Amino acid sequence: MKINLGLIFGGRSGEHEVSLQSAKSIAENVNREKYNLFLLAIDKEGDWFLADESFYLDNKDDPANIKLHINDEQKIALIPKGISNQILKLSDHSLVARLDVVFPIIHGTFGEDGSLQGFMSMLNIPCVGADVLGSAVGMDKLVAKKLLINEGINVARHIVADNKSEISVLIKEAEQKFGFPVFVKPACSGSSVGVYKSSDAKELGDSIKKSLHFDERVLIEEAIVGREIECSVLGNDELIASIAGEVIPKNSFYSYEAKYIDAEGAKLEMPAKLSENILNEIQNLAKKAYKVLSCSGMARVDMFLKEDNSLVLNEINTLPGFTKISMYPKLLDLTGIPFPELIERLIDLAIEKHQRKEKFLLNVLNDKSY
């Protein structure tokens, strides 16, 4: 019997278009002999729809992908109901399907921060990727840093700013602690959205103001001089760390445009030119960070390799891109796990973890000895 798979994409996020690209790539690589695929689209207003697979994306051939959006004319409203994992049409409440598992591919807000994962947990539907805790911790750069530091993992030094902060004081503190350049980034954002590099005091002040448009807390980080290394991790308990890849930005840093719009925005060297010992250190650090931040299913771990061969962990992405140029699936493909197999493994991991959690829940519900 085929598994009913719901692919959830779009969403109220600054990474909406990236999500559509990722969904398109996954849909094209799902094994249709094993899965019945249901495309669950969420528009920028937060409405849910059952998308028509034959015609669900407009401008899908746009080379820059910036005009990509959900097709308005083919939307059919839907709503999940109770814990029976049903999808019902709002128009006549007719049953569309009972979902066995969902693959959320909404990057950023409401998709990667634990919100969607919590909703799926309430609906009793296995969900690919990290659970509520892992998603929330991975999304919040400030909380993640505190946990990583507590476990002895090197991270970039930082200063926290919010709307009540005195910008002139922050600028002076950053200049004294780090010097220039520095990076300014929202505490809860992904895909380099709202990230700015500042080379002097004026730029830093402007960057803080701009970044605060994306979140109520922002981090001012020291600039780490080193090679930008990425490693994909797959698994729940038994982890697989991929070969490492190196990002060589064409401009000053790996921006949103370089990641998703400009195919020439950065050179992606896969595998990265590394000694076996350094590669082992990278893989071990990736797996350690993955466990510290309570990840499951998948994550891409980004770090810097400094000239002295020391490693500084940059951040972890619990719902990495699955676009045609995304590092996460490419690195695992080069490690020996092709895209279609990766999708199946992620689904199996989601079901396995859900069944394990359900067992403990049933124990609590049935055991009245406490």
C-alpha positions as CSV (number, residue, x, y, z in Angstrom):
1,M,0.0,0.0,0.0
2,K,1.3,3.4,-0.9
3,I,2.2,6.0,1.7
4,N,0.2,9.3,1.6
5,L,2.8,12.0,1.7
6,G,2.0,15.6,2.2
7,L,4.5,18.1,0.9
8,I,4.0,21.4,2.8
9,F,5.5,24.5,1.1
10,G,5.2,28.3,0.7
11,G,4.2,30.0,3.9
12,R,4.3,33.4,5.6
13,S,8.0,33.7,5.4
14,G,10.7,35.9,3.8
15,E,11.9,32.7,2.2
16,H,8.6,31.9,0.5
17,E,10.0,31.7,-3.0
18,V,12.9,29.5,-1.8
19,S,10.4,27.1,-0.3
20,L,8.6,26.9,-3.7
21,Q,11.9,26.0,-5.4
22,S,12.6,23.3,-2.8
23,A,9.1,21.9,-3.1
24,K,9.5,21.7,-6.9
25,S,12.8,19.7,-6.5
26,I,11.3,17.3,-4.0
27,A,8.2,16.7,-6.0
28,E,10.3,15.9,-9.0
29,N,12.3,13.3,-7.1
30,V,9.6,11.5,-5.0
31,N,9.2,7.8,-5.8
32,R,5.6,7.7,-7.1
33,E,5.5,3.9,-6.9
34,K,5.9,4.2,-3.1
35,Y,4.2,7.5,-2.3
36,N,0.9,9.3,-3.1
37,L,2.0,12.9,-3.2
38,F,-0.3,15.7,-1.9
39,L,0.9,19.2,-2.5
40,L,-0.1,21.4,0.5
41,A,0.5,25.0,-0.4
42,I,0.4,27.9,2.1
43,D,0.2,31.4,0.6
44,K,1.7,34.5,2.0
45,E,-1.5,35.3,3.8
46,G,-1.4,32.0,5.6
47,D,-4.2,30.2,3.8
48,W,-3.9,26.5,3.1
49,F,-4.6,25.0,-0.3
50,L,-4.4,21.7,-2.0
51,A,-2.4,22.4,-5.1
52,D,-3.0,20.9,-8.5
53,E,0.3,19.2,-9.4
54,S,-0.1,19.7,-13.1
55,F,-0.2,23.5,-12.7
56,Y,0.7,24.7,-9.2
57,L,3.6,27.2,-9.8
58,D,3.6,30.3,-12.0
59,N,6.8,31.4,-13.7
60,K,8.5,28.2,-12.7
61,D,10.9,28.7,-15.7
62,D,11.9,32.2,-14.5
63,P,15.8,31.9,-14.5
64,A,16.1,34.0,-11.3
65,N,13.1,32.4,-9.6
66,I,12.1,35.7,-8.0
67,K,8.7,35.7,-9.8
68,L,7.9,32.2,-8.8
69,H,4.6,31.9,-6.9
70,I,1.7,29.6,-6.2
71,N,-0.8,29.6,-9.1
72,D,-3.9,31.5,-8.0
73,E,-6.4,29.8,-10.2
74,Q,-5.7,26.2,-9.2
75,K,-6.0,26.5,-5.4
76,I,-8.4,24.4,-3.5
77,A,-8.9,25.3,0.1
78,L,-8.3,22.6,2.7
79,I,-8.0,22.2,6.5
80,P,-6.6,19.3,8.6
81,K,-9.2,18.0,11.1
82,G,-8.6,16.8,14.6
83,I,-6.0,14.1,15.3
84,S,-7.3,11.8,12.5
85,N,-4.8,13.4,10.1
86,Q,-7.5,14.1,7.5
87,I,-7.5,16.8,4.9
88,L,-10.9,18.2,4.1
89,K,-12.0,20.6,1.4
90,L,-13.6,23.7,3.0
91,S,-16.1,24.0,0.1
92,D,-18.0,20.7,0.9
93,H,-16.0,19.1,3.7
94,S,-15.3,16.1,1.4
95,L,-12.3,13.9,2.4
96,V,-9.2,14.3,0.2
97,A,-6.9,12.0,2.1
98,R,-5.6,10.7,5.4
99,L,-1.9,11.7,5.6
100,D,0.6,9.2,6.8
101,V,3.5,11.6,6.9
102,V,4.3,15.2,6.0
103,F,7.5,16.8,4.6
104,P,7.5,20.4,5.6
105,I,9.8,22.5,3.3
106,I,8.8,26.0,4.6
107,H,12.1,27.7,5.3
108,G,12.2,30.4,8.0
109,T,9.2,31.7,10.0
110,F,6.3,29.4,10.8
111,G,7.9,26.5,9.0
112,E,11.4,26.0,10.5
113,D,10.9,27.5,13.9
114,G,8.8,24.8,15.5
115,S,5.4,26.3,14.8
116,L,4.5,23.9,12.0
117,Q,6.2,20.9,13.7
118,G,4.0,21.5,16.8
119,F,0.9,21.7,14.7
120,M,1.7,18.4,13.0
121,S,2.4,16.8,16.4
122,M,-1.1,17.9,17.6
123,L,-2.6,16.3,14.5
124,N,-0.7,13.1,15.1
125,I,1.1,13.2,11.8
126,P,4.8,12.2,11.5
127,C,6.9,15.2,10.3
128,V,10.2,15.1,8.4
129,G,13.0,16.8,10.1
130,A,13.6,18.2,13.6
131,D,10.7,18.3,16.2
132,V,9.5,21.3,18.0
133,L,12.5,21.7,20.3
134,G,15.2,21.1,17.7
135,S,13.5,23.4,15.2
136,A,13.0,26.3,17.7
137,V,16.5,26.0,19.1
138,G,18.1,25.7,15.7
139,M,16.2,28.8,14.4
140,D,17.1,31.0,17.3
141,K,20.8,31.9,16.8
142,L,21.1,33.4,20.3
143,V,19.8,30.4,22.1
144,A,21.8,28.1,19.9
145,K,25.0,30.0,20.7
146,K,24.4,29.7,24.4
147,L,23.9,25.9,24.2
148,L,26.9,25.4,21.9
149,I,29.2,27.6,24.1
150,N,28.1,25.5,27.1
151,E,29.3,22.4,25.4
152,G,32.7,23.9,24.5
153,I,32.0,24.5,20.9
154,N,33.6,27.6,19.4
155,V,31.3,30.2,18.0
156,A,31.8,33.8,16.8
157,R,31.7,36.4,19.6
158,H,28.6,38.6,19.5
159,I,26.6,41.5,21.0
160,V,22.8,41.4,21.2
161,A,20.8,44.4,20.1
162,D,17.1,45.2,20.2
163,N,14.8,48.2,19.6
164,K,15.6,49.6,23.1
165,S,19.3,49.5,22.5
166,E,21.3,52.7,22.1
167,I,22.9,52.3,18.7
168,S,25.8,54.6,19.4
169,V,26.7,52.5,22.5
170,L,26.5,49.3,20.4
171,I,28.7,50.7,17.7
172,K,31.4,51.7,20.3
173,E,31.2,48.3,22.0
174,A,31.5,46.4,18.7
175,E,34.4,48.6,17.6
176,Q,36.2,48.0,20.9
177,K,35.5,44.3,21.1
178,F,35.8,43.2,17.5
179,G,36.9,46.0,15.2
180,F,35.6,46.1,11.7
181,P,34.2,44.5,9.6
182,V,31.3,42.9,11.6
183,F,28.2,41.1,10.6
184,V,24.7,42.0,11.7
185,K,21.9,39.3,11.5
186,P,18.4,38.8,12.9
187,A,18.3,36.3,15.8
188,C,15.6,34.2,14.1
189,S,16.0,34.2,10.4
190,G,17.5,32.0,7.7
191,S,18.9,32.0,4.2
192,S,20.9,35.2,5.0
193,V,17.7,37.2,5.1
194,G,18.4,40.5,6.9
195,V,22.1,39.8,7.2
196,Y,24.5,42.7,6.5
197,K,28.3,43.2,6.5
198,S,29.4,46.5,8.0
199,S,32.9,48.0,7.4
200,D,32.6,51.1,9.5
201,A,30.5,52.8,12.3
202,K,28.0,54.4,9.9
203,E,27.4,51.1,8.0
204,L,27.0,49.3,11.3
205,G,24.3,51.8,12.5
206,D,22.4,51.5,9.3
207,S,22.7,47.6,9.4
208,I,21.4,47.4,12.9
209,K,18.3,49.5,11.9
210,K,17.7,47.4,8.8
211,S,18.2,44.1,10.5
212,L,15.7,45.1,13.2
213,H,13.0,45.2,10.5
214,F,13.3,41.3,10.5
215,D,13.4,40.5,14.2
216,E,13.1,42.1,17.6
217,R,16.6,40.9,18.4
218,V,19.7,41.0,16.3
219,L,23.3,39.8,16.7
220,I,26.4,41.9,16.0
221,E,29.1,39.3,15.3
222,E,32.8,39.5,14.8
223,A,33.9,38.6,11.3
224,I,35.7,35.3,11.2
225,V,38.5,35.0,8.7
226,G,38.4,31.5,7.3
227,R,37.1,29.1,4.7
228,E,33.3,28.7,4.7
229,I,32.6,25.0,5.2
230,E,29.3,23.1,5.1
231,C,28.4,19.6,6.2
232,S,25.1,17.7,5.9
233,V,23.9,15.5,8.7
234,L,21.3,12.8,8.4
235,G,19.7,10.7,11.1
236,N,18.0,10.5,14.5
237,D,20.3,8.5,16.8
238,E,22.7,7.0,14.3
239,L,24.1,9.9,12.4
240,I,25.7,10.2,8.9
241,A,27.8,13.2,8.2
242,S,28.5,14.0,4.6
243,I,31.7,15.0,2.9
244,A,32.3,18.7,3.4
245,G,31.7,21.4,0.8
246,E,33.2,24.8,0.6
247,V,31.4,28.0,-0.3
248,I,33.6,30.6,-2.0
249,P,31.4,33.7,-2.4
250,K,32.0,35.9,-5.4
251,N,31.2,39.0,-3.3
252,S,31.9,39.8,0.4
253,F,29.7,37.1,1.9
254,Y,27.2,34.3,1.0
255,S,24.1,36.4,0.6
256,Y,20.5,35.4,-0.1
257,E,21.0,36.2,-3.8
258,A,24.1,34.1,-4.0
259,K,22.3,31.2,-2.4
260,Y,19.1,31.1,-4.4
261,I,19.0,33.6,-7.3
262,D,22.4,34.2,-8.8
263,A,23.8,30.8,-9.9
264,E,27.2,32.6,-10.3
265,G,27.0,34.3,-6.9
266,A,29.3,31.8,-5.3
267,K,31.5,28.9,-6.2
268,L,30.5,25.7,-4.4
269,E,33.4,23.3,-4.2
270,M,32.3,19.8,-3.5
271,P,34.1,18.0,-2.0
272,A,36.2,20.7,-0.3
273,K,39.9,20.3,-0.6
274,L,40.7,19.0,2.9
275,S,43.0,16.6,4.6
276,E,41.4,13.4,6.0
277,N,42.1,14.5,9.5
278,I,40.4,17.9,9.0
279,L,37.4,16.3,7.3
280,N,37.0,14.0,10.3
281,E,37.1,17.0,12.7
282,I,34.5,18.8,10.6
283,Q,32.2,15.7,10.5
284,N,32.6,15.1,14.3
285,L,31.9,18.8,15.1
286,A,28.8,18.7,12.8
287,K,27.4,15.6,14.6
288,K,28.2,17.1,18.0
289,A,26.4,20.3,17.3
290,Y,23.5,18.4,15.8
291,K,23.1,16.5,19.1
292,V,23.6,19.5,21.3
293,L,20.8,21.4,19.6
294,S,18.4,18.4,19.7
295,C,18.2,17.9,16.0
296,S,16.7,15.0,14.2
297,G,16.1,13.9,10.7
298,M,18.4,16.4,9.0
299,A,20.4,19.5,9.3
300,R,23.1,21.4,7.5
301,V,25.9,22.6,9.7
302,D,27.9,25.6,8.7
303,M,31.3,26.5,10.1
304,F,34.6,28.4,9.4
305,L,38.0,26.7,9.0
306,K,40.6,29.2,10.1
307,E,44.2,29.3,9.0
308,D,45.4,27.5,12.1
309,N,42.9,24.7,11.2
310,S,40.7,25.5,14.2
311,L,36.9,25.4,13.6
312,V,34.3,28.0,14.5
313,L,30.7,26.9,14.2
314,N,28.6,29.5,12.4
315,E,25.1,28.1,12.5
316,I,22.9,25.1,12.0
317,N,20.0,24.9,9.6
318,T,17.4,22.3,10.5
319,L,15.4,22.7,7.3
320,P,18.0,23.3,4.6
321,G,17.2,24.2,1.0
322,F,16.4,21.4,-1.4
323,T,16.7,23.5,-4.6
324,K,18.7,22.5,-7.6
325,I,21.8,24.3,-6.3
326,S,21.3,23.5,-2.5
327,M,24.3,22.1,-0.7
328,Y,22.4,19.8,1.7
329,P,21.2,17.2,-0.9
330,K,24.2,17.7,-3.1
331,L,26.7,16.8,-0.4
332,L,24.8,13.7,0.6
333,D,24.5,12.7,-3.1
334,L,28.3,12.9,-3.3
335,T,28.5,10.9,0.0
336,G,26.5,8.1,-1.7
337,I,22.8,9.0,-1.0
338,P,21.1,10.2,-4.2
339,F,18.2,12.7,-3.9
340,P,15.3,10.1,-4.3
341,E,16.9,7.8,-1.7
342,L,17.5,10.8,0.6
343,I,13.8,11.7,0.5
344,E,12.8,8.1,1.4
345,R,15.3,8.0,4.3
346,L,14.0,11.3,5.7
347,I,10.5,10.0,5.6
348,D,11.5,6.7,7.3
349,L,13.3,8.6,10.0
350,A,10.2,10.8,10.6
351,I,7.9,7.8,10.9
352,E,10.4,5.9,13.1
353,K,10.7,8.9,15.5
354,H,6.9,9.5,15.6
355,Q,6.2,5.9,16.4
356,R,8.8,6.0,19.3
357,K,7.2,9.2,20.7
358,E,3.7,7.6,20.4
359,K,4.8,4.6,22.4
360,F,5.9,6.8,25.3
361,L,2.7,8.8,25.1
362,L,0.6,5.7,25.3
363,N,2.7,4.5,28.3
364,V,1.8,7.8,30.0
365,L,-1.9,7.6,29.1
366,N,-2.2,4.0,30.2
367,D,0.0,3.9,33.2
368,K,-2.0,5.1,36.3
369,S,0.6,4.2,38.8
370,Y,2.1,7.7,39.1
